[in-house]
Every structure is written in structure tokens, then in C-alpha cells.
Amino acid sequence: MITIRGFRAIDDPEVCDKFLFGHRKVLESINVKEVTSSKATWIENPDVYVIVVESLEDKRILGGARVHKAGAHEPLPVESATDY
């Protein structure tokens, strides 16, 4: 059984940390060791929303996404990555 839920990143930093750890593991599995524009500052940004798919049995993060509201507190990750 799974659950799918969405929340503002600042409202659940513990799950955001688990999401971030899992994302890094996925990147490492395809030999992407470092993404220069990848910073965890989004966890403290009130304009970032996270959607996670969690196992009900053990609360593992099985998948997810994060959505940044444009033009708010910080540049979008793609803007930072491309120095836009």
C-alpha cells in the first residue's frame, strides 16, 4: 500500500531530507556523482512544494517531485544552473 501526498517543503523538512537522500541515490545509480546546481536550500523555501509517494508499511519514499513557484524568494533551479 502507498500514499501520495503534497506539502510545502518548509512544513516537513524530515521528509524533504529523505526525498533528497533518495534522489541523490538515484543519480548515483546512473553515475551522476555531482550536480553543481543541486543545493538543499529549497527545503527552507516557502515557495517549494513537494509531492511524495510513500510506503504505508515503513514510510519509505518510493518516488516524488518538487515544484518551485517562479518569481518568489529564490531563482528557479534551472535559472541558477544556467546563470539566467
SESE-391081 format. One record per residue: z, y negated, x of N, C-alpha, C in turn; residue number from 1. Coordinates in pm, whole numbers. Atoms other than C-alpha are relative to their C-alpha. Layout:
<node><n_zz>Z</n_zz><n_yy>Y</n_yy><n_xx>X</n_xx><ca_zz>Z</ca_zz><ca_yy>Y</ca_yy><ca_xx>X</ca_xx><c_zz>Z</c_zz><c_yy>Y</c_yy><c_xx>X</c_xx><pos>NUM</pos></node>
...
This chain:
<node><n_zz>0</n_zz><n_yy>118</n_yy><n_xx>83</n_xx><ca_zz>0</ca_zz><ca_yy>0</ca_yy><ca_xx>0</ca_xx><c_zz>0</c_zz><c_yy>-125</c_yy><c_xx>88</c_xx><pos>1</pos></node>
<node><n_zz>8</n_zz><n_yy>126</n_yy><n_xx>-74</n_xx><ca_zz>-75</ca_zz><ca_yy>-353</ca_yy><ca_xx>114</ca_xx><c_zz>32</c_zz><c_yy>-116</c_yy><c_xx>-94</c_xx><pos>2</pos></node>
<node><n_zz>-12</n_zz><n_yy>125</n_yy><n_xx>73</n_xx><ca_zz>-5</ca_zz><ca_yy>-706</ca_yy><ca_xx>9</ca_xx><c_zz>-86</c_zz><c_yy>-104</c_yy><c_xx>71</c_xx><pos>3</pos></node>
<node><n_zz>78</n_zz><n_yy>111</n_yy><n_xx>-55</n_xx><ca_zz>-226</ca_zz><ca_yy>-1011</ca_yy><ca_xx>60</ca_xx><c_zz>68</c_zz><c_yy>-126</c_yy><c_xx>-47</c_xx><pos>4</pos></node>
<node><n_zz>-68</n_zz><n_yy>124</n_yy><n_xx>38</n_xx><ca_zz>-58</ca_zz><ca_yy>-1347</ca_yy><ca_xx>71</ca_xx><c_zz>-44</c_zz><c_yy>-114</c_yy><c_xx>88</c_xx><pos>5</pos></node>
<node><n_zz>33</n_zz><n_yy>120</n_yy><n_xx>-74</n_xx><ca_zz>-124</ca_zz><ca_yy>-1700</ca_yy><ca_xx>179</ca_xx><c_zz>119</c_zz><c_yy>-95</c_yy><c_xx>2</c_xx><pos>6</pos></node>
<node><n_zz>-112</n_zz><n_yy>92</n_yy><n_xx>-16</n_xx><ca_zz>116</ca_zz><ca_yy>-1965</ca_yy><ca_xx>304</ca_xx><c_zz>-37</c_zz><c_yy>-107</c_yy><c_xx>103</c_xx><pos>7</pos></node>
<node><n_zz>16</n_zz><n_yy>100</n_yy><n_xx>-106</n_xx><ca_zz>137</ca_zz><ca_yy>-2281</ca_yy><ca_xx>513</ca_xx><c_zz>63</c_zz><c_yy>56</c_yy><c_xx>126</c_xx><pos>8</pos></node>
<node><n_zz>-48</n_zz><n_yy>-56</n_yy><n_xx>-127</n_xx><ca_zz>184</ca_zz><ca_yy>-2190</ca_yy><ca_xx>878</ca_xx><c_zz>145</c_zz><c_yy>-41</c_yy><c_xx>27</c_xx><pos>9</pos></node>
<node><n_zz>-136</n_zz><n_yy>47</n_yy><n_xx>-31</n_xx><ca_zz>500</ca_zz><ca_yy>-2401</ca_yy><ca_xx>907</ca_xx><c_zz>106</c_zz><c_yy>67</c_yy><c_xx>-85</c_xx><pos>10</pos></node>
<node><n_zz>-97</n_zz><n_yy>-64</n_yy><n_xx>89</n_xx><ca_zz>660</ca_zz><ca_yy>-2205</ca_yy><ca_xx>623</ca_xx><c_zz>41</c_zz><c_yy>141</c_yy><c_xx>42</c_xx><pos>11</pos></node>
<node><n_zz>-34</n_zz><n_yy>-135</n_yy><n_xx>-44</n_xx><ca_zz>661</ca_zz><ca_yy>-1868</ca_yy><ca_xx>802</ca_xx><c_zz>-41</c_zz><c_yy>21</c_yy><c_xx>146</c_xx><pos>12</pos></node>
<node><n_zz>38</n_zz><n_yy>-11</n_yy><n_xx>-141</n_xx><ca_zz>649</ca_zz><ca_yy>-1905</ca_yy><ca_xx>1182</ca_xx><c_zz>14</c_zz><c_yy>141</c_yy><c_xx>56</c_xx><pos>13</pos></node>
<node><n_zz>-17</n_zz><n_yy>-137</n_yy><n_xx>-50</n_xx><ca_zz>771</ca_zz><ca_yy>-1547</ca_yy><ca_xx>1234</ca_xx><c_zz>-127</c_zz><c_yy>84</c_yy><c_xx>-27</c_xx><pos>14</pos></node>
<node><n_zz>123</n_zz><n_yy>-72</n_yy><n_xx>32</n_xx><ca_zz>466</ca_zz><ca_yy>-1402</ca_yy><ca_xx>1056</ca_xx><c_zz>-117</c_zz><c_yy>-58</c_yy><c_xx>79</c_xx><pos>15</pos></node>
<node><n_zz>105</n_zz><n_yy>61</n_yy><n_xx>-82</n_xx><ca_zz>244</ca_zz><ca_yy>-1652</ca_yy><ca_xx>1239</ca_xx><c_zz>2</c_zz><c_yy>56</c_yy><c_xx>142</c_xx><pos>16</pos></node>
<node><n_zz>-11</n_zz><n_yy>-60</n_yy><n_xx>-133</n_xx><ca_zz>376</ca_zz><ca_yy>-1517</ca_yy><ca_xx>1570</ca_xx><c_zz>-57</c_zz><c_yy>141</c_yy><c_xx>1</c_xx><pos>17</pos></node>
<node><n_zz>54</n_zz><n_yy>-135</n_yy><n_xx>10</n_xx><ca_zz>295</ca_zz><ca_yy>-1162</ca_yy><ca_xx>1458</ca_xx><c_zz>-153</c_zz><c_yy>-3</c_yy><c_xx>-14</c_xx><pos>18</pos></node>
<node><n_zz>144</n_zz><n_yy>18</n_yy><n_xx>19</n_xx><ca_zz>-52</ca_zz><ca_yy>-1277</ca_yy><ca_xx>1346</ca_xx><c_zz>-66</c_zz><c_yy>-34</c_yy><c_xx>134</c_xx><pos>19</pos></node>
<node><n_zz>53</n_zz><n_yy>43</n_yy><n_xx>-129</n_xx><ca_zz>-113</ca_zz><ca_yy>-1447</ca_yy><ca_xx>1681</ca_xx><c_zz>-1</c_zz><c_yy>115</c_yy><c_xx>100</c_xx><pos>20</pos></node>
<node><n_zz>-9</n_zz><n_yy>-114</n_yy><n_xx>-90</n_xx><ca_zz>3</ca_zz><ca_yy>-1142</ca_yy><ca_xx>1878</ca_xx><c_zz>-110</c_zz><c_yy>103</c_yy><c_xx>-32</c_xx><pos>21</pos></node>
<node><n_zz>103</n_zz><n_yy>-96</n_yy><n_xx>41</n_xx><ca_zz>-227</ca_zz><ca_yy>-914</ca_yy><ca_xx>1678</ca_xx><c_zz>-139</c_zz><c_yy>-49</c_yy><c_xx>31</c_xx><pos>22</pos></node>
<node><n_zz>132</n_zz><n_yy>57</n_yy><n_xx>-29</n_xx><ca_zz>-522</ca_zz><ca_yy>-1149</ca_yy><ca_xx>1718</ca_xx><c_zz>-31</c_zz><c_yy>11</c_yy><c_xx>149</c_xx><pos>23</pos></node>
<node><n_zz>21</n_zz><n_yy>-11</n_yy><n_xx>-146</n_xx><ca_zz>-476</ca_zz><ca_yy>-1155</ca_yy><ca_xx>2095</ca_xx><c_zz>-29</c_zz><c_yy>145</c_yy><c_xx>40</c_xx><pos>24</pos></node>
<node><n_zz>24</n_zz><n_yy>-142</n_yy><n_xx>-29</n_xx><ca_zz>-462</ca_zz><ca_yy>-773</ca_yy><ca_xx>2099</ca_xx><c_zz>-144</c_zz><c_yy>39</c_yy><c_xx>-37</c_xx><pos>25</pos></node>
<node><n_zz>138</n_zz><n_yy>-29</n_yy><n_xx>41</n_xx><ca_zz>-792</ca_zz><ca_yy>-755</ca_yy><ca_xx>1908</ca_xx><c_zz>-98</c_zz><c_yy>-56</c_yy><c_xx>103</c_xx><pos>26</pos></node>
<node><n_zz>88</n_zz><n_yy>59</n_yy><n_xx>-100</n_xx><ca_zz>-955</ca_zz><ca_yy>-994</ca_yy><ca_xx>2155</ca_xx><c_zz>2</c_zz><c_yy>79</c_yy><c_xx>130</c_xx><pos>27</pos></node>
<node><n_zz>-11</n_zz><n_yy>-79</n_yy><n_xx>-122</n_xx><ca_zz>-823</ca_zz><ca_yy>-794</ca_yy><ca_xx>2449</ca_xx><c_zz>-74</c_zz><c_yy>133</c_yy><c_xx>-13</c_xx><pos>28</pos></node>
<node><n_zz>66</n_zz><n_yy>-129</n_yy><n_xx>21</n_xx><ca_zz>-964</ca_zz><ca_yy>-474</ca_yy><ca_xx>2296</ca_xx><c_zz>-151</c_zz><c_yy>-10</c_yy><c_xx>17</c_xx><pos>29</pos></node>
<node><n_zz>143</n_zz><n_yy>20</n_yy><n_xx>-24</n_xx><ca_zz>-1313</ca_zz><ca_yy>-625</ca_yy><ca_xx>2325</ca_xx><c_zz>-24</c_zz><c_yy>-78</c_yy><c_xx>129</c_xx><pos>30</pos></node>
<node><n_zz>7</n_zz><n_yy>58</n_yy><n_xx>-135</n_xx><ca_zz>-1245</ca_zz><ca_yy>-753</ca_yy><ca_xx>2678</ca_xx><c_zz>-9</c_zz><c_yy>-151</c_yy><c_xx>4</c_xx><pos>31</pos></node>
<node><n_zz>-13</n_zz><n_yy>145</n_yy><n_xx>-5</n_xx><ca_zz>-1188</ca_zz><ca_yy>-1115</ca_yy><ca_xx>2586</ca_xx><c_zz>144</c_zz><c_yy>-27</c_yy><c_xx>43</c_xx><pos>32</pos></node>
<node><n_zz>-134</n_zz><n_yy>15</n_yy><n_xx>-57</n_xx><ca_zz>-894</ca_zz><ca_yy>-1196</ca_yy><ca_xx>2811</ca_xx><c_zz>62</c_zz><c_yy>-136</c_yy><c_xx>-27</c_xx><pos>33</pos></node>
<node><n_zz>-55</n_zz><n_yy>135</n_yy><n_xx>19</n_xx><ca_zz>-860</ca_zz><ca_yy>-1568</ca_yy><ca_xx>2755</ca_xx><c_zz>-99</c_zz><c_yy>-86</c_yy><c_xx>-76</c_xx><pos>34</pos></node>
<node><n_zz>79</n_zz><n_yy>98</n_yy><n_xx>73</n_xx><ca_zz>-988</ca_zz><ca_yy>-1821</ca_yy><ca_xx>2507</ca_xx><c_zz>60</c_zz><c_yy>-135</c_yy><c_xx>32</c_xx><pos>35</pos></node>
<node><n_zz>-57</n_zz><n_yy>125</n_yy><n_xx>-53</n_xx><ca_zz>-946</ca_zz><ca_yy>-2164</ca_yy><ca_xx>2662</ca_xx><c_zz>47</c_zz><c_yy>-95</c_yy><c_xx>-109</c_xx><pos>36</pos></node>
<node><n_zz>-40</n_zz><n_yy>93</n_yy><n_xx>106</n_xx><ca_zz>-921</ca_zz><ca_yy>-2346</ca_yy><ca_xx>2329</ca_xx><c_zz>108</c_zz><c_yy>60</c_yy><c_xx>-91</c_xx><pos>37</pos></node>
<node><n_zz>-98</n_zz><n_yy>-66</n_yy><n_xx>85</n_xx><ca_zz>-671</ca_zz><ca_yy>-2099</ca_yy><ca_xx>2183</ca_xx><c_zz>142</c_zz><c_yy>-42</c_yy><c_xx>39</c_xx><pos>38</pos></node>
<node><n_zz>-138</n_zz><n_yy>44</n_yy><n_xx>-21</n_xx><ca_zz>-331</ca_zz><ca_yy>-2262</ca_yy><ca_xx>2156</ca_xx><c_zz>79</c_zz><c_yy>29</c_yy><c_xx>-126</c_xx><pos>39</pos></node>
<node><n_zz>-84</n_zz><n_yy>-35</n_yy><n_xx>114</n_xx><ca_zz>-41</ca_zz><ca_yy>-2173</ca_yy><ca_xx>1931</ca_xx><c_zz>57</c_zz><c_yy>-122</c_yy><c_xx>-72</c_xx><pos>40</pos></node>
<node><n_zz>-52</n_zz><n_yy>120</n_yy><n_xx>65</n_xx><ca_zz>22</ca_zz><ca_yy>-2534</ca_yy><ca_xx>1825</ca_xx><c_zz>-27</c_zz><c_yy>-2</c_yy><c_xx>-150</c_xx><pos>41</pos></node>
<node><n_zz>32</n_zz><n_yy>-5</n_yy><n_xx>143</n_xx><ca_zz>-134</ca_zz><ca_yy>-2453</ca_yy><ca_xx>1487</ca_xx><c_zz>119</c_zz><c_yy>49</c_yy><c_xx>-83</c_xx><pos>42</pos></node>
<node><n_zz>-115</n_zz><n_yy>-53</n_yy><n_xx>73</n_xx><ca_zz>191</ca_zz><ca_yy>-2275</ca_yy><ca_xx>1393</ca_xx><c_zz>90</c_zz><c_yy>-113</c_yy><c_xx>-51</c_xx><pos>43</pos></node>
<node><n_zz>-83</n_zz><n_yy>114</n_yy><n_xx>38</n_xx><ca_zz>362</ca_zz><ca_yy>-2616</ca_yy><ca_xx>1371</ca_xx><c_zz>-78</c_zz><c_yy>-108</c_yy><c_xx>-75</c_xx><pos>44</pos></node>
<node><n_zz>86</n_zz><n_yy>97</n_yy><n_xx>67</n_xx><ca_zz>75</ca_zz><ca_yy>-2792</ca_yy><ca_xx>1194</ca_xx><c_zz>10</c_zz><c_yy>19</c_yy><c_xx>-152</c_xx><pos>45</pos></node>
<node><n_zz>-14</n_zz><n_yy>-13</n_yy><n_xx>145</n_xx><ca_zz>145</ca_zz><ca_yy>-2860</ca_yy><ca_xx>823</ca_xx><c_zz>-134</c_zz><c_yy>10</c_yy><c_xx>-74</c_xx><pos>46</pos></node>
<node><n_zz>132</n_zz><n_yy>-8</n_yy><n_xx>63</n_xx><ca_zz>-230</ca_zz><ca_yy>-2861</ca_yy><ca_xx>755</ca_xx><c_zz>-74</c_zz><c_yy>128</c_yy><c_xx>36</c_xx><pos>47</pos></node>
<node><n_zz>58</n_zz><n_yy>-131</n_yy><n_xx>-27</n_xx><ca_zz>-288</ca_zz><ca_yy>-2499</ca_yy><ca_xx>859</ca_xx><c_zz>56</c_zz><c_yy>99</c_yy><c_xx>-100</c_xx><pos>48</pos></node>
<node><n_zz>-36</n_zz><n_yy>-103</n_yy><n_xx>97</n_xx><ca_zz>-285</ca_zz><ca_yy>-2221</ca_yy><ca_xx>603</ca_xx><c_zz>-39</c_zz><c_yy>136</c_yy><c_xx>56</c_xx><pos>49</pos></node>
<node><n_zz>21</n_zz><n_yy>-134</n_yy><n_xx>-53</n_xx><ca_zz>-263</ca_zz><ca_yy>-1852</ca_yy><ca_xx>686</ca_xx><c_zz>-8</c_zz><c_yy>98</c_yy><c_xx>-118</c_xx><pos>50</pos></node>
<node><n_zz>11</n_zz><n_yy>-109</n_yy><n_xx>97</n_xx><ca_zz>-376</ca_zz><ca_yy>-1554</ca_yy><ca_xx>482</ca_xx><c_zz>19</c_zz><c_yy>129</c_yy><c_xx>80</c_xx><pos>51</pos></node>
<node><n_zz>-25</n_zz><n_yy>-125</n_yy><n_xx>-71</n_xx><ca_zz>-238</ca_zz><ca_yy>-1216</ca_yy><ca_xx>591</ca_xx><c_zz>-8</c_zz><c_yy>119</c_yy><c_xx>-96</c_xx><pos>52</pos></node>
<node><n_zz>-5</n_zz><n_yy>-129</n_yy><n_xx>69</n_xx><ca_zz>-285</ca_zz><ca_yy>-858</ca_yy><ca_xx>483</ca_xx><c_zz>109</c_zz><c_yy>78</c_yy><c_xx>71</c_xx><pos>53</pos></node>
<node><n_zz>-116</n_zz><n_yy>-68</n_yy><n_xx>-58</n_xx><ca_zz>44</ca_zz><ca_yy>-676</ca_yy><ca_xx>538</ca_xx><c_zz>20</c_zz><c_yy>137</c_yy><c_xx>-61</c_xx><pos>54</pos></node>
<node><n_zz>-42</n_zz><n_yy>-130</n_yy><n_xx>49</n_xx><ca_zz>154</ca_zz><ca_yy>-317</ca_yy><ca_xx>510</ca_xx><c_zz>133</c_zz><c_yy>-17</c_yy><c_xx>-72</c_xx><pos>55</pos></node>
<node><n_zz>-127</n_zz><n_yy>9</n_yy><n_xx>72</n_xx><ca_zz>425</ca_zz><ca_yy>-294</ca_yy><ca_xx>245</ca_xx><c_zz>105</c_zz><c_yy>91</c_yy><c_xx>61</c_xx><pos>56</pos></node>
<node><n_zz>-92</n_zz><n_yy>-98</n_yy><n_xx>-57</n_xx><ca_zz>576</ca_zz><ca_yy>3</ca_yy><ca_xx>424</ca_xx><c_zz>78</c_zz><c_yy>-55</c_yy><c_xx>119</c_xx><pos>57</pos></node>
<node><n_zz>-69</n_zz><n_yy>44</n_yy><n_xx>-123</n_xx><ca_zz>653</ca_zz><ca_yy>-158</ca_yy><ca_xx>760</ca_xx><c_zz>-28</c_zz><c_yy>-146</c_yy><c_xx>36</c_xx><pos>58</pos></node>
<node><n_zz>26</n_zz><n_yy>144</n_yy><n_xx>-18</n_xx><ca_zz>536</ca_zz><ca_yy>-523</ca_yy><ca_xx>725</ca_xx><c_zz>-92</c_zz><c_yy>-31</c_yy><c_xx>119</c_xx><pos>59</pos></node>
<node><n_zz>98</n_zz><n_yy>26</n_yy><n_xx>-105</n_xx><ca_zz>268</ca_zz><ca_yy>-479</ca_yy><ca_xx>995</ca_xx><c_zz>-110</c_zz><c_yy>-88</c_yy><c_xx>-54</c_xx><pos>60</pos></node>
<node><n_zz>114</n_zz><n_yy>82</n_yy><n_xx>36</n_xx><ca_zz>-8</ca_zz><ca_yy>-738</ca_yy><ca_xx>990</ca_xx><c_zz>-125</c_zz><c_yy>84</c_yy><c_xx>24</c_xx><pos>61</pos></node>
<node><n_zz>121</n_zz><n_yy>-82</n_yy><n_xx>-11</n_xx><ca_zz>-331</ca_zz><ca_yy>-549</ca_yy><ca_xx>923</ca_xx><c_zz>-125</c_zz><c_yy>-85</c_yy><c_xx>15</c_xx><pos>62</pos></node>
<node><n_zz>113</n_zz><n_yy>90</n_yy><n_xx>-10</n_xx><ca_zz>-560</ca_zz><ca_yy>-849</ca_yy><ca_xx>911</ca_xx><c_zz>40</c_zz><c_yy>-137</c_yy><c_xx>-50</c_xx><pos>63</pos></node>
<node><n_zz>-33</n_zz><n_yy>132</n_yy><n_xx>49</n_xx><ca_zz>-576</ca_zz><ca_yy>-1213</ca_yy><ca_xx>828</ca_xx><c_zz>-97</c_zz><c_yy>-106</c_yy><c_xx>47</c_xx><pos>64</pos></node>
<node><n_zz>82</n_zz><n_yy>116</n_yy><n_xx>-37</n_xx><ca_zz>-726</ca_zz><ca_yy>-1555</ca_yy><ca_xx>871</ca_xx><c_zz>87</c_zz><c_yy>-123</c_yy><c_xx>-6</c_xx><pos>65</pos></node>
<node><n_zz>-69</n_zz><n_yy>128</n_yy><n_xx>13</n_xx><ca_zz>-615</ca_zz><ca_yy>-1909</ca_yy><ca_xx>922</ca_xx><c_zz>-104</c_zz><c_yy>-106</c_yy><c_xx>-30</c_xx><pos>66</pos></node>
<node><n_zz>89</n_zz><n_yy>106</n_yy><n_xx>45</n_xx><ca_zz>-766</ca_zz><ca_yy>-2218</ca_yy><ca_xx>768</ca_xx><c_zz>64</c_zz><c_yy>-133</c_yy><c_xx>35</c_xx><pos>67</pos></node>
<node><n_zz>-48</n_zz><n_yy>132</n_yy><n_xx>-40</n_xx><ca_zz>-729</ca_zz><ca_yy>-2568</ca_yy><ca_xx>912</ca_xx><c_zz>-61</c_zz><c_yy>-106</c_yy><c_xx>-92</c_xx><pos>68</pos></node>
<node><n_zz>48</n_zz><n_yy>113</n_yy><n_xx>79</n_xx><ca_zz>-755</ca_zz><ca_yy>-2875</ca_yy><ca_xx>692</ca_xx><c_zz>-57</c_zz><c_yy>-104</c_yy><c_xx>97</c_xx><pos>69</pos></node>
<node><n_zz>67</n_zz><n_yy>94</n_yy><n_xx>-90</n_xx><ca_zz>-1001</ca_zz><ca_yy>-3112</ca_yy><ca_xx>858</ca_xx><c_zz>53</c_zz><c_yy>-142</c_yy><c_xx>-17</c_xx><pos>70</pos></node>
<node><n_zz>-33</n_zz><n_yy>141</n_yy><n_xx>3</n_xx><ca_zz>-916</ca_zz><ca_yy>-3471</ca_yy><ca_xx>948</ca_xx><c_zz>145</c_zz><c_yy>-33</c_yy><c_xx>-22</c_xx><pos>71</pos></node>
<node><n_zz>-141</n_zz><n_yy>23</n_yy><n_xx>26</n_xx><ca_zz>-544</ca_zz><ca_yy>-3435</ca_yy><ca_xx>930</ca_xx><c_zz>74</c_zz><c_yy>-30</c_yy><c_xx>130</c_xx><pos>72</pos></node>
<node><n_zz>-88</n_zz><n_yy>25</n_yy><n_xx>-113</n_xx><ca_zz>-284</ca_zz><ca_yy>-3407</ca_yy><ca_xx>1209</ca_xx><c_zz>-63</c_zz><c_yy>26</c_yy><c_xx>138</c_xx><pos>73</pos></node>
<node><n_zz>60</n_zz><n_yy>-40</n_yy><n_xx>-127</n_xx><ca_zz>-495</ca_zz><ca_yy>-3244</ca_yy><ca_xx>1481</ca_xx><c_zz>-148</c_zz><c_yy>23</c_yy><c_xx>-19</c_xx><pos>74</pos></node>
<node><n_zz>141</n_zz><n_yy>-38</n_yy><n_xx>13</n_xx><ca_zz>-861</ca_zz><ca_yy>-3189</ca_yy><ca_xx>1558</ca_xx><c_zz>-12</c_zz><c_yy>148</c_yy><c_xx>-36</c_xx><pos>75</pos></node>
<node><n_zz>25</n_zz><n_yy>-141</n_yy><n_xx>28</n_xx><ca_zz>-1008</ca_zz><ca_yy>-2864</ca_yy><ca_xx>1431</ca_xx><c_zz>-17</c_zz><c_yy>76</c_yy><c_xx>131</c_xx><pos>76</pos></node>
<node><n_zz>15</n_zz><n_yy>-77</n_yy><n_xx>-124</n_xx><ca_zz>-1008</ca_zz><ca_yy>-2583</ca_yy><ca_xx>1689</ca_xx><c_zz>-142</c_zz><c_yy>-7</c_yy><c_xx>57</c_xx><pos>77</pos></node>
<node><n_zz>138</n_zz><n_yy>8</n_yy><n_xx>-49</n_xx><ca_zz>-1389</ca_zz><ca_yy>-2595</ca_yy><ca_xx>1710</ca_xx><c_zz>-28</c_zz><c_yy>-137</c_yy><c_xx>63</c_xx><pos>78</pos></node>
<node><n_zz>16</n_zz><n_yy>134</n_yy><n_xx>-59</n_xx><ca_zz>-1369</ca_zz><ca_yy>-2970</ca_yy><ca_xx>1779</ca_xx><c_zz>61</c_zz><c_yy>-5</c_yy><c_xx>139</c_xx><pos>79</pos></node>
<node><n_zz>-64</n_zz><n_yy>-4</n_yy><n_xx>-131</n_xx><ca_zz>-1126</ca_zz><ca_yy>-2911</ca_yy><ca_xx>2064</ca_xx><c_zz>-80</c_zz><c_yy>85</c_yy><c_xx>98</c_xx><pos>80</pos></node>
<node><n_zz>74</n_zz><n_yy>-92</n_yy><n_xx>-86</n_xx><ca_zz>-1331</ca_zz><ca_yy>-2622</ca_yy><ca_xx>2201</ca_xx><c_zz>-130</c_zz><c_yy>-61</c_yy><c_xx>51</c_xx><pos>81</pos></node>
<node><n_zz>128</n_zz><n_yy>60</n_yy><n_xx>-39</n_xx><ca_zz>-1650</ca_zz><ca_yy>-2826</ca_yy><ca_xx>2208</ca_xx><c_zz>16</c_zz><c_yy>-143</c_yy><c_xx>48</c_xx><pos>82</pos></node>
<node><n_zz>-31</n_zz><n_yy>138</n_yy><n_xx>-42</n_xx><ca_zz>-1479</ca_zz><ca_yy>-3154</ca_yy><ca_xx>2303</ca_xx><c_zz>-79</c_zz><c_yy>-99</c_yy><c_xx>-84</c_xx><pos>83</pos></node>
<node><n_zz>75</n_zz><n_yy>83</n_yy><n_xx>95</n_xx><ca_zz>-1636</ca_zz><ca_yy>-3313</ca_yy><ca_xx>1995</ca_xx><c_zz>68</c_zz><c_yy>-132</c_yy><c_xx>-23</c_xx><pos>84</pos></node>
